[in-house]
Amino acid sequence: MATMVSSAGALLAMLSENHPALKLHALSNLNAFAQFFWPEISPSIPLIESLYEDEEFSERALAALVVSKVFYFLSELNDSLSYALGAGSLFDVSEDSDYVRTLLDKAIDEYASLRNKAAESNEEASKIDPRLEAIVERMLEKCILDGRYQQAMGMTIECRRLDKLEEAIMRSDNAPGCLAYCINVSHSYVNRREYRQEVLRLLVRVYQKLPSPDYISICQCLMFLDQPEVVATILEKLLRSENQDDALLAFQIAFDLVENEHQAFLLNVRDRLPKPKSQPSEQPISRESETGQNEDAAASEDVPMSDGTASSANVSEVDPLEVTYAERLTKIRGILSGETSIQLTLQFLYSHNRSDLLILKTIKQSVETRNSVCHSATIYANAIMHAGTTVDTFLRENLDWLSRATNWAKFSATAGLGVIHKGHLQQGRSLMAPYLPQGGAAGGGSPYSEGGALYALGLIHANHGEGIKQFLRDSLRSTNVEVIQHGACLGLGLAALGTADEDVFEDVKNILYTDSAVAGEAAGISMGLLMVGTASEKAGEMLAYAHETQHEKIIRGLALGIALTVYGREEEADTLIEQMTRDQDPILRYGGMYALALAYSGTSNNKAIRQLLHFAVSDVSDDVRRTAVLALGFVMYSEPEQTPRIVSLLSESYNPHVRYGAALAVGISCAGTGLSEAISLLEPLTSDVVDFVRQGALIAMAMVMVQTTEAMDSRVGTFRRQLEKIIHDKHEDTMSKMGAILASGILDAGGRNVTIRLLSKSKHDKITAVVGLAVFTQFWYWYPLIYFVSLAFSPTAFVGLNYDLKVPKFDFVSSAKPSLFEYPKPTTVATATSAVKLPTAVLSTSAKAKARAKKESEEKEKDKSGGAESTSASGSGSGKSKSTEEGDSMLVDNPVEKKVEQEPSFETLTNPARVVPAQEKYIKFMEGSRYMPVKMAPSGFLLLKDLRPEEPEVLSLTDAPAAAAPASGPSGPAQQGSVMAVDEEPQPPQPFEYTS
C-alpha cells in the first residue's frame, strides 16, 4: 500500500534515534522523497553528514546519496558530486533522472579536465580520485552495452582513455564506421596536436587488426603522423598483389595523398618504394628517366621485355609478377610526383574552358589608359580567369595595350603567363624562354620581364618543382639585379615549397644578407615557403636578422616567412608567437598574427581565436588590427558557418582597417561555399564609405561566390551587375575599381572550372592552398603577390580513370535540374556596349519632329497593311524581306506560341565532367554501368573497376590539348578551342539574288 507523506519532519526526527534500523528507514524514505522535501531536509544536512562520517554506521553510502541529492537541488554541484562519489554503487548511472544526468556530465567534465591537466603537465594521473574514475568507467560500460558507441568513443577521447577507446571500437558492430567517426572527431575536437597524433596512432593500429583494413583511411592517418615509410610498405603490398583491384586501390590512395599537396611527404613515399627485384640492371634507370609520363609508359615497358627475350642469359631472371610490379610502379611514381594529376587537370581545364573574353574586353575598354593600377589589375584578372587553361588569347590580341606596362607592371604581366600555364610542366620552360635571362642570342632584355619570367616558372611548377629547381638556383646565383633576384626567390620558394632543401635555403639566405630591400622581401617570403611547417630553428636566425635590418620591406618579408615556418604546429609554435606578438616593432607583431593564423589554421582553436580578437581591438597599429581580424579566417575555415557570426560586430567597427580584415576573413574561411550568411555580411561592405574596404569586400565576395550560380543564389547576378557598374563608373575610386576587376577574375577563375578549397575531401589542410592565400593577402603591400591566389584553386572536376590511368567514356547522373549548376551564360555584345555608352542629349524640338514623323509613317503602314498581307500569303521574295525588316515584334511573339518545355529533374554527365561543390550531393552512379569506382566519391580523381574488360574501351580525354598547348606559347597562333574570340565578326550572308 502506498504511503502518503506530507512532511519530512518525522523522518528527520528518526535520524536522532539510536536504533540503526530506524535511521535506515528514515534515510531510505528521505532518499525516495528528496526531490519533494529538499527545502525541509536542507537544514538537517549536518546531521546526515555526521552519519556518513560515522565509520561504524553500516549505511554510510545511503546517507551520502541523500546529502548529494539535497546539494544538487541547492545547485551546489561540486559538493553534490563529492557525496555522490561517497555513495559508491548506490549512485546508479543507468537511472534516467535529471539528477543522475547532471552529475554524470559534471563527473565526466571533472575527470576529463583532471586527465588533460595531468597530461599537459606530464604528471601521472594517480592523483585522480579512483571513485570518480569508477563512475566514468561504469558510464562507458553502460554506453557500450546500450550500443551507443559514438557516445562512448566521444567520452574516451575527451577523457584521454585510449585503452577504453580501442575496447569500444573492437566491441562495436561496425568497426570501420566507428573508426571513420573517430578520425573525424580527432580532427574537429581534439585541440592538442600531440594528443591527436596519439589517437591517430591507435586508430592505425586498430585498422590493421581488422580482417579487411581500409587502406585509404590508414594512409590518410599515416600522412597526418608523417610516416612515409609505412605508407610505402602498404603501397608496395598492394602493387605486388596479383589482384588488379588492389593495384587500383594503390593508385586511388596515391591520388588521395596528392590531393593534400604535401610535396615533401609524397616525394619521401615515392623514393621509399622499392625497385623491382629480378629485372635487368638497365631497366630501373630507363624507368626513372620517364617517371610519370604515362603516355610513354607502354613504350618504356616494352624495351626491357624485348631485351630479356633477346639475351638468353636474362630469360630466367624475368619474373612476370615483377614485370607487372615494375609497370605499376612507374604509374604510381607518376601519380605521387603529381605529374599525372597535373597533366589530367591541365587537359580538363583546357577542354572545358568557358571563360568569357567579352568581360575582359569591356574591362579593358572601360579602364582609362593612364591608370596603371587598373591596367595591371586587368592583366591580373585575365591571368586568374584563365588560370591553368593555357589559353592566352586575350594577351595576344592586345599586344599593343599590353606593351604599355612598364617596370613592375611588366614584371607582373610576364608572371601572369605562369598562372595561365600553371601545371604545364613539360613545356613550361620553353613557353617562358623568350623572357628568361640570357634567352636568345640578343640577351639583355628588360630585367623586369626576366624577373617576372622566373616568378612565372615558379607558378607553373608550384609545389612540383623538381625539374626546374636547379635552373632557378643557377639564375639566382648568376645575377646581381635585384628585380631578377626578387623573381628568382619567389620562383624558388614556390617550386621547392615545403621541401626544407638546405642548399636552396643557403642560396636564398645569401640574397637576404645583401640587404637589398626589393630582393630581401622576396627572400624572406621564399625562406618561409621552403620551410613551411618545419618549425625549424632557422626561424630564430630570420627573427634576429629582422631586428638588425633597417628595411621595412625585408622585415615584412621575414615576418611572413617566420609565420610560414610554424604552419600547422599549433601549441609547438606558442613560444615563437609570444615572442613576435610582444615585439615593439608593429611589423613583427603583424607577422605574429600570421604565425597565429597559420600555426592554428583550420583548427577553430578557442585560445587562438581569443588571442586574435584581443589584438583586433587593442593593438595600436592599424596593420596589426587588420591582420588579426583577417587571421580569424584562416583559423576558422574548417567551420565556415561560424565565421560570419564571430566577425559580425567587427564588420561594423569604426576602424576601416578592421572592417577590411572582417571582409577578407569571411572571404577566406567561406571561400567557394556560397554561404548565405557570408554574402549578407559582405553586401553592406561592398558599398562602404572607404575605398579599400570596398575593395576587400568585392574580392571577398568573389571568393565566396566562386562556382555559385544565379539559380542557387540570385545575389550572384546582382553582384556581377554591381561589378560591371563599378568598372564602368568614371567617378569610382581606383582602389575599389581594382577590387571589382580582380573580383571579376576570381568569380570566373580557371575558365569557370575551379573553386577555392582549403580542405581536401579527407579533411586534411591543403598546404599549398592555405599558404597561397596567406601570401595572396600581402597584395595590400605588393601587387605581384596577387598571383599566389592561383595556388588555392582546385578544379571542380570528376575524372574517372581506368587501370592504364586513361579517361574512359562513361555516364553518371546528377539528380538536380541542369540549370541549377550550369555555366553562367556568356555576356552578349549588346549589353556589354550599352553599358559603356552614355545617354546622348536630345533637344525638345527634334523630339517633337521625330514623334510627328513616326505618327505619319504609322498611318501610311496602316494603309499598306492589306497589300502586305496578300504578298506575304503568296510567299513572294519582297514579302519575305519586308517581314524580316519589320520582324522584331513578330519574332518576339513567336516563342510564346511554342509550348514551354519542362526542364528535366536530372542530367546525365559524361566522364570527365564539371561537378561543382554544391552539386556533389546529387551525384549518383548508374546501376548496370560498365565502370564502378574503387571508392564512392562525387568528385576528384577516381579509379574505376572495369566490370566488362572484354569489351573495347572508348577514351574521352586524349593528349591532344597538351600537344596543342605549346602553340599557345609566346610564338605561334592562339588556340581557340571553346574560347570566343574577342572581336568576333558576324558571318557573311548567304548568296542571294536581288529582285526589285
Secondary structure, DSSP 8 states (H G I E B T S, - for coil): -------SHHHHHHTTSS-HHHHHHHHHHHHHHHHHHHHHHGGGHHHHHHHHH-TT-TTHHHHHHHHHHHHHHTT-HHHHHHHHHHTGGGS-TT--SHHHHHHHHHHHHHHHHHHHHHHHTT--GGGS-HHHHHHHHHHHHHHHHTT-HHHHHHHHHHTT-HHHHHHHHHHSS-HHHHHHHHHHHHHHH---HHHHHHHHHHHHHHHHHSSS--HHHHHHHHHHTT-HHHHHHHHHHHHH-S-HHHHHHHHHHHHHHHHTT-HHHHHHHHHHS---SSS-THHHHHHHTTTT-HHHHHHHHHHHHHHHHHSHHHHTT--HHHHHHHHHHHHHHHHHTTHHHHHHHHHHHHHT----HHHHHHHHHHS-TT-HHHHHHHHHHHHHHTTTT---HHHHHTHHHHTT--HHHHHHHHHHHHHHTTT-TTTHHHHHGGGSTT-TTT----HHHHHHHHHHHHHHTTT--TTTHHHHHHHHHT---HHHHHHHHHHHHHHTTT---HHHHHHHHHHHTTT-HHHHHHHHHHHHHHTTT---THHHHHHHHHHH---HHHHHHHHHHHHHHTTT-GGGGHHHHHHHHT-SSHHHHHHHHHHHHHHTTTS--HHHHHHHHHHHHH-S-HHHHHHHHHHHHHHTTTSGGGHHHHHTTGGG-S-HHHHHHHHHHHHHHTTTT--HHHHHHHHHHTT-SSHHHHHHHHHHHHHHHTT--TTT-THHHHHHHHHHHHHH-TTS-HHHHHHHHHHHHHHTHHHHTEEE-SB-TTS-B-HHHHHHHHHHGGGGT-GGGGGGGGGGEEE-EEEEE-TTS-EE--EEEE-S-HHHH-------HHHHHHHHS------HHHHHHHHHHHHHHHHHHHHHHHHHHHHHHHT-HHHHHHHHHSTHHHHHHHHHHS------S-EEEESSEE--GGGGGGEE--TT-SEEESS--SSEEEEEEES-TTS---EEE-SHHHHHGGGGSSSS----TT---TT-------------
